[in-house]
Every structure is written in C-alpha cells, then in structure tokens.
C-alpha cells in the first residue's frame, strides 16, 4: 500500500507486507492481497483471503496483535500457479471451488467487526462477528453475503441483483 498526496500525486510512503501464510505455500499465491478496514484511534484491521488470522495494526502497518478463528469448514486446498499466464484461470478456480476470507466491515457505533467467508463451491457462506478481538458468533449466510452497513436497529447486506428477474435483494438482521 502506498500513501499519496492527492494534490500532487507524490508518494510519501510505501507500507505493508503479506501475511506469513503466503510464505508457507505457493498454492496461496493467487489470493495474495489484503482487505483493510479502518478503525478509530488511527488503527486498522487487515484480513487476507487465505489466512484465518486477522491483524490489528497501526495505520503505518505496525502489527499490534493477531487474532481470529478459522471459519467453519473452509476448504483451502488451492490449486497452485505454475505459469503467470494461468493466473486468472487459477484465481477463478480457487475463488469458485475453494474457501477464502472475503470481506471485513467494522461498525463503529456497535464496536463490531464482521468477516464474511466462503466455505467451498456448494455450502452456504459464513459470517463471523468479533467484539474487540473475541469471536462472538459464526453463522451461515447466503452465498456472496457481506455486511455493508448499519442503520439502527438493522445491519444490512450488500445487494443481490438478478437482472433476469428484475430483482434486487438486500438482507437485514438485528443483533
């Protein structure tokens, strides 16, 4: 990640590193990117698709602590990348057939962190809820479900669009 001055485009700093899990196996290579969610007090949470851990860090990527639990039944035996020209095909196979940690969302007013994940090609997806660094819930969700926001008293999902039926579905739930 880079820090840029938006007025002149000057890069003022380059930060970050991949999770240690990416050094353990080349099969994780197509999922070597981060999801980052800003938190109060100049902190952030970093999540990686192939890593069940979450990393609490300062905004300049100094890791404060590592926490998190593996999702239930996440199938992570990813196909390996052997040639760069196969990258997109292998990435597609890994994200369609296998499990990975997809998205994170922090709802500041409730002090809750949501992490959505895919288990495999056929099972429902999962959603973990963390309060501070403690897992307080992990339940099944529809495929592709991510938490997008909170308008009291409901949490709302991303939109599910079916152009053929002319429908847009949004899920909501209360805690």
Secondary structure, DSSP 8 states (H G I E B T S, - for coil): -EEE-TTT--EEEE-----THHHH-GGGGGG--EEEEEETTTEEEEEETT-S-EEEEETT--EEEEE----TT---------SGGGHHHHHHHHHHHS-EEEEEEEEGGGTEEEEEEE-SSSS-EEEEEEETTEEEEEEEE-TT--EEEEETTEEEEEEEEETTTTEEEEEEE--
